């Protein structure tokens, strides 16, 4: 067996933290884990060439990108996934860390290499793909999942689902993480925050605009909606049209992508974070909100069921009226917000990225000892 310090890990992820069309929670999670694992292993992240810059080192993590940046994001994601089996046969690595992505979730990599492949489930794509395109994506996804011996999942729900499909797999439950946990002394300002990728259908941004319009009418138009994030230009254009059609453009601020102190400040000062997604497998933004002592309002969808009940105000899926009322309740009753903040911070303390990376290390070491 190789010396542990010589083990090379190759993470594959369509998205990465500088991808202007996505840059989502999965990309952040891969980067935060990779930069911590780089102290022990030789780590490389393989992602899509969205900009023409094929190689880059970010926080001591080496990024290698391939593909044609001129392709649309949806076509690029498909090309990326079908290319991975060929790359698995020619790349140098000891362990391949495959971050699952749409449209088929897995790339069937265990069929193309005799080296260990660890599937990382930041999302199971089939349900959302079927909802959008009315095609049986679950047949391909479920077949692919049965091939993997080693899988990391972010929630108990995902672990149960995959275990039913592949009871022989070794499945490690490792949440996503946060950089640090903040105190609960933040003072809420008069804005509702949406933070994440701009993708109108999946993120329910049409529902968000409708709910905010009702909410702000109840609050005498004293609040703003801040939307922080970026996405494909067609999605951004569609969102702007929805805002204009609702007649609330003067109350909505499109911040674009935010990070660092700007992101922290937005989270800390928000009256609440609105999560209006029609579909999620996990939401790193939700965990970040808990760590920042920010109240959350969300729909009661399956993918957000991991959020502790005392830290979130849940409403019936896609019930815009109920969502608006829940936001009114949060901003009108400081004692409810204060309780959410306290419970959220207590929960988030378990999930620093250092703790998460240590769990990844333990799992990787278990696998490489048998190689």
C-alpha positions as CSV (number, residue, x, y, z in Angstrom):
1,X,0.0,0.0,0.0
2,X,1.1,3.6,-0.7
3,X,2.2,6.0,1.9
4,X,-0.9,8.0,2.8
5,X,0.8,11.3,1.9
6,X,1.3,10.0,-1.6
7,X,-2.3,9.1,-2.2
8,X,-3.8,11.3,-5.0
9,X,-7.5,12.3,-4.9
10,X,-9.3,13.5,-8.0
11,X,-12.6,15.3,-7.4
12,X,-14.9,15.6,-10.4
13,X,-17.6,18.2,-10.3
14,X,-19.2,20.0,-13.2
15,X,-19.5,23.1,-11.1
16,X,-16.7,25.0,-9.4
17,X,-16.6,28.0,-7.1
18,X,-15.7,30.4,-9.9
19,X,-18.3,29.2,-12.4
20,X,-20.4,32.2,-13.1
21,X,-23.5,30.2,-14.2
22,X,-23.6,28.0,-11.1
23,X,-21.0,28.2,-8.3
24,X,-23.5,26.5,-6.0
25,X,-23.4,24.7,-2.7
26,X,-21.9,21.5,-4.1
27,X,-19.0,23.4,-5.6
28,X,-18.4,25.2,-2.3
29,X,-18.5,21.9,-0.4
30,X,-16.0,20.2,-2.8
31,X,-13.7,23.2,-2.5
32,X,-13.8,23.5,1.3
33,X,-13.2,19.8,1.7
34,X,-10.5,19.6,-1.0
35,X,-8.5,22.4,0.5
36,X,-8.4,20.7,3.9
37,X,-7.6,17.3,2.4
38,X,-4.7,18.8,0.4
39,X,-2.7,19.0,3.7
40,X,-2.6,15.2,3.6
41,X,-3.3,14.1,0.0
42,X,-2.4,15.2,-3.5
43,X,-5.7,16.8,-4.5
44,X,-7.0,17.9,-7.8
45,X,-10.5,19.1,-8.8
46,X,-11.6,18.3,-12.3
47,X,-14.4,20.7,-13.5
48,X,-15.9,22.2,-16.6
49,X,-14.1,24.9,-18.6
50,X,-16.6,27.6,-18.2
51,X,-14.3,30.6,-18.9
52,X,-11.4,29.4,-21.0
53,X,-9.0,29.2,-18.0
54,X,-8.1,25.5,-17.9
55,X,-5.8,25.4,-14.9
56,X,-5.8,27.4,-11.7
57,X,-4.8,27.0,-8.1
58,X,-7.3,28.3,-5.6
59,X,-6.5,28.1,-1.8
60,X,-3.8,25.5,-2.6
61,X,-6.3,23.3,-4.5
62,X,-5.3,22.6,-8.1
63,X,-8.2,22.9,-10.6
64,X,-8.1,21.3,-14.0
65,X,-10.9,22.3,-16.4
66,X,-11.9,20.8,-19.7
67,X,-14.6,21.4,-22.4
68,X,-15.8,24.3,-24.6
69,X,-16.8,27.4,-22.7
70,X,-19.1,28.5,-25.5
71,X,-21.6,25.7,-24.8
72,X,-24.8,26.5,-22.9
73,X,-24.7,25.4,-19.2
74,X,-27.2,22.6,-19.7
75,X,-25.5,21.1,-22.7
76,X,-22.1,21.6,-21.0
77,X,-23.3,19.6,-18.0
78,X,-24.4,16.7,-20.2
79,X,-21.1,16.7,-22.1
80,X,-19.2,16.9,-18.8
81,X,-21.0,13.8,-17.5
82,X,-20.6,11.6,-20.6
83,X,-16.9,12.6,-20.8
84,X,-16.0,11.4,-17.3
85,X,-15.8,7.6,-18.1
86,X,-13.1,8.4,-20.7
87,X,-11.2,10.5,-18.3
88,X,-11.4,7.9,-15.6
89,X,-9.6,5.5,-17.9
90,X,-6.7,7.9,-18.7
91,X,-6.2,10.2,-15.7
92,X,-3.7,9.5,-12.9
93,X,-5.3,9.1,-9.5
94,X,-5.6,6.7,-6.6
95,X,-9.2,7.6,-5.6
96,X,-11.8,9.3,-7.7
97,X,-14.2,11.4,-5.7
98,X,-17.3,11.8,-8.0
99,X,-19.6,14.7,-7.1
100,X,-22.9,13.6,-8.6
101,X,-24.6,16.0,-11.0
102,X,-27.5,16.3,-13.5
103,X,-28.8,15.0,-15.8
104,X,-28.2,11.4,-14.8
105,X,-26.6,11.8,-11.3
106,X,-23.9,9.3,-11.8
107,X,-21.4,8.8,-14.7
108,X,-21.2,5.0,-14.1
109,X,-17.5,5.4,-13.3
110,X,-17.0,2.0,-11.5
111,X,-17.5,0.3,-14.9
112,X,-14.5,2.2,-16.3
113,X,-11.8,1.9,-13.6
114,X,-10.6,-0.7,-11.1
115,X,-9.5,2.1,-8.7
116,X,-11.8,3.2,-5.8
117,X,-14.6,5.6,-6.8
118,X,-16.4,7.4,-4.0
119,X,-19.7,8.9,-5.1
120,X,-20.6,12.2,-3.3
121,X,-24.3,12.9,-3.2
122,X,-24.8,16.6,-3.1
123,X,-27.9,16.0,-5.2
124,X,-29.9,13.2,-6.7
125,X,-31.0,14.7,-10.0
126,X,-33.6,12.3,-11.3
127,X,-36.6,13.7,-9.5
128,X,-36.0,17.2,-10.6
129,X,-35.2,16.2,-14.2
130,X,-38.4,14.1,-14.4
131,X,-40.4,17.1,-13.0
132,X,-38.9,19.3,-15.7
133,X,-38.8,17.1,-18.8
134,X,-41.3,14.3,-18.1
135,X,-38.8,11.6,-18.9
136,X,-37.8,8.5,-16.7
137,X,-34.4,9.8,-15.6
138,X,-34.8,7.6,-12.4
139,X,-34.2,4.5,-14.4
140,X,-30.7,5.6,-15.4
141,X,-29.9,7.1,-12.0
142,X,-31.0,4.0,-10.0
143,X,-29.0,1.7,-12.3
144,X,-25.9,3.9,-11.9
145,X,-26.2,4.0,-8.1
146,X,-26.2,0.2,-7.9
147,X,-22.6,0.2,-9.2
148,X,-21.0,2.1,-6.4
149,X,-19.3,0.4,-3.4
150,X,-18.5,3.7,-1.6
151,X,-20.9,6.6,-1.3
152,X,-21.0,9.8,0.9
153,X,-24.4,11.4,1.5
154,X,-25.3,14.6,3.3
155,X,-28.6,13.5,5.0
156,X,-30.3,10.5,6.6
157,X,-33.0,10.7,4.0
158,X,-30.5,10.3,1.2
159,X,-28.8,7.4,3.0
160,X,-32.1,5.6,3.3
161,X,-32.9,6.1,-0.3
162,X,-29.6,4.8,-1.6
163,X,-29.5,1.9,0.8
164,X,-32.8,0.7,-0.6
165,X,-31.3,0.7,-4.1
166,X,-27.8,-0.6,-3.1
167,X,-27.8,-2.4,0.2
168,X,-24.3,-3.6,-0.3
169,X,-22.7,-0.2,-0.6
170,X,-20.7,1.4,2.2
171,X,-22.6,4.6,2.8
172,X,-21.1,7.4,5.0
173,X,-23.3,10.1,6.3
174,X,-21.3,13.4,6.2
175,X,-23.1,16.7,6.2
176,X,-22.0,19.8,4.4
177,X,-20.4,22.4,6.6
178,X,-19.9,26.0,7.6
179,X,-16.7,28.0,8.2
180,X,-17.7,29.3,11.6
181,X,-20.7,29.9,13.9
182,X,-21.8,33.4,14.8
183,X,-23.6,34.8,17.9
184,X,-27.3,35.7,17.9
185,X,-26.9,39.4,18.5
186,X,-27.4,40.5,14.9
187,X,-30.1,43.2,14.4
188,X,-32.5,42.4,11.6
189,X,-32.9,45.0,8.9
190,X,-35.9,45.5,6.7
191,X,-35.2,43.1,3.9
192,X,-35.9,39.5,3.0
193,X,-33.0,37.6,1.5
194,X,-32.8,35.1,-1.3
195,X,-29.3,33.6,-1.6
196,X,-28.3,31.1,-4.2
197,X,-28.2,30.2,-7.9
198,X,-30.7,32.0,-10.1
199,X,-32.7,29.2,-11.6
200,X,-36.3,30.3,-11.8
201,X,-38.0,26.9,-11.9
202,X,-36.0,24.8,-9.5
203,X,-35.4,27.6,-7.0
204,X,-39.1,28.6,-7.2
205,X,-38.2,32.3,-7.9
206,X,-41.6,32.9,-9.5
207,X,-43.1,31.8,-6.2
208,X,-40.7,34.0,-4.3
209,X,-41.7,37.1,-6.2
210,X,-45.4,36.3,-5.7
211,X,-45.0,35.7,-2.0
212,X,-42.8,38.8,-1.4
213,X,-45.4,40.9,-3.2
214,X,-48.1,39.8,-0.8
215,X,-45.8,40.0,2.2
216,X,-44.8,43.6,1.4
217,X,-48.3,44.7,0.7
218,X,-49.1,43.5,4.3
219,X,-46.1,45.4,5.6
220,X,-47.0,48.6,3.8
221,X,-44.1,48.2,1.3
222,X,-41.5,48.9,4.0
223,X,-39.3,45.9,3.1
224,X,-37.0,45.1,0.3
225,X,-36.2,41.7,-1.3
226,X,-32.5,41.2,-1.9
227,X,-31.6,38.5,-4.4
228,X,-28.0,37.6,-4.1
229,X,-26.7,35.1,-6.7
230,X,-26.0,34.6,-10.4
231,X,-27.0,32.2,-13.1
232,X,-27.4,31.7,-16.8
233,X,-28.2,35.0,-18.5
234,X,-31.6,33.5,-19.8
235,X,-32.6,32.7,-16.2
236,X,-31.6,36.2,-15.0
237,X,-33.6,37.7,-17.8
238,X,-36.6,35.6,-17.0
239,X,-36.4,36.6,-13.3
240,X,-36.3,40.3,-14.2
241,X,-39.3,39.9,-16.4
242,X,-41.2,38.2,-13.5
243,X,-40.2,41.1,-11.2
244,X,-41.4,43.7,-13.7
245,X,-44.7,41.8,-14.4
246,X,-45.3,41.8,-10.6
247,X,-44.7,45.6,-10.5
248,X,-42.3,45.4,-7.6
249,X,-39.1,46.3,-9.3
250,X,-38.5,49.3,-7.0
251,X,-38.6,46.9,-4.0
252,X,-36.2,44.2,-5.4
253,X,-32.4,44.5,-5.5
254,X,-30.5,42.1,-7.6
255,X,-27.1,41.9,-6.0
256,X,-25.4,39.4,-8.2
257,X,-22.9,37.0,-6.8
258,X,-21.7,37.7,-3.3
259,X,-19.0,36.2,-1.1
260,X,-16.8,36.8,1.9
261,X,-17.8,39.7,4.1
262,X,-20.5,40.9,1.8
263,X,-22.3,37.5,2.0
264,X,-21.8,37.3,5.7
265,X,-23.3,40.8,6.2
266,X,-26.3,40.0,4.1
267,X,-27.0,36.9,6.0
268,X,-26.5,38.4,9.4
269,X,-28.8,41.4,8.8
270,X,-31.6,39.7,6.9
271,X,-35.0,39.7,8.6
272,X,-35.2,36.1,7.2
273,X,-33.9,33.9,4.5
274,X,-36.5,32.8,2.0
275,X,-36.0,29.3,0.5
276,X,-38.7,28.8,-2.1
277,X,-37.2,25.8,-4.0
278,X,-39.5,23.3,-5.7
279,X,-36.7,20.8,-5.4
280,X,-33.6,20.4,-3.2
281,X,-31.5,17.4,-2.2
282,X,-29.7,19.5,0.4
283,X,-29.3,23.3,0.9
284,X,-25.9,24.6,2.0
285,X,-27.4,28.0,2.2
286,X,-29.9,26.8,4.8
287,X,-27.0,25.6,7.0
288,X,-25.1,28.8,6.5
289,X,-28.2,30.7,7.6
290,X,-28.4,28.7,10.8
291,X,-24.8,29.4,11.5
292,X,-25.3,33.1,10.9
293,X,-28.4,33.2,13.3
294,X,-30.7,34.0,10.4
295,X,-34.4,32.9,10.6
296,X,-35.5,30.7,7.7
297,X,-38.9,30.3,5.9
298,X,-39.2,27.4,3.5
299,X,-41.6,25.1,1.8
300,X,-42.0,21.7,3.5
301,X,-40.3,19.7,0.7
302,X,-38.5,16.4,1.3
303,X,-35.1,17.7,0.5
304,X,-35.2,20.2,3.3
305,X,-36.5,17.8,5.9
306,X,-33.1,17.6,7.6
307,X,-33.5,21.2,8.9
308,X,-34.5,20.9,12.6
309,X,-38.1,21.9,13.2
310,X,-37.3,24.5,15.8
311,X,-35.0,26.4,13.4
312,X,-37.3,27.0,10.4
313,X,-40.9,28.1,9.7
314,X,-42.2,25.6,7.2
315,X,-45.3,26.0,5.1
316,X,-47.2,23.7,2.6
317,X,-45.2,23.2,-0.6
318,X,-45.7,26.0,-3.1
319,X,-48.5,27.7,-1.1
320,X,-47.6,31.3,-1.9
321,X,-50.2,32.8,0.5
322,X,-48.9,30.7,3.4
323,X,-45.3,31.6,2.6
324,X,-46.1,35.3,2.7
325,X,-48.0,34.9,6.0
326,X,-45.0,33.0,7.5
327,X,-42.6,35.8,6.6
328,X,-45.0,38.3,8.1
329,X,-45.1,36.2,11.3
330,X,-41.3,36.1,11.5
331,X,-40.7,39.8,11.1
332,X,-43.6,40.8,13.3
333,X,-42.8,38.6,16.3
334,X,-39.2,39.1,17.5
335,X,-39.6,36.3,20.0
336,X,-40.2,33.7,17.2
337,X,-37.1,35.0,15.3
338,X,-35.0,34.9,18.5
339,X,-36.0,31.3,19.2
340,X,-35.0,30.3,15.6
341,X,-31.7,32.0,15.9
342,X,-30.8,30.3,19.2
343,X,-31.7,26.9,18.0
344,X,-30.1,27.4,14.6
345,X,-26.7,28.4,16.0
346,X,-26.7,25.5,18.5
347,X,-27.4,23.0,15.6
348,X,-24.8,24.5,13.2
349,X,-21.9,24.2,15.8
350,X,-21.6,20.5,14.9
351,X,-20.7,21.2,11.3
352,X,-17.6,23.2,10.8
353,X,-15.7,22.4,7.6
354,X,-12.7,21.1,9.7
355,X,-15.0,18.6,11.3
356,X,-16.5,17.6,8.0
357,X,-13.1,17.2,6.4
358,X,-12.0,14.9,9.2
359,X,-14.9,12.6,8.5
360,X,-13.9,12.6,4.8
361,X,-10.4,11.7,5.8
362,X,-11.5,8.8,8.0
363,X,-13.7,7.4,5.3
364,X,-11.0,7.7,2.6
365,X,-8.4,6.1,4.9
366,X,-10.8,3.1,5.5
367,X,-11.1,2.6,1.8
368,X,-7.4,3.0,0.9
369,X,-6.3,0.6,3.6
370,X,-8.0,-2.2,1.7
371,X,-6.5,-1.3,-1.6
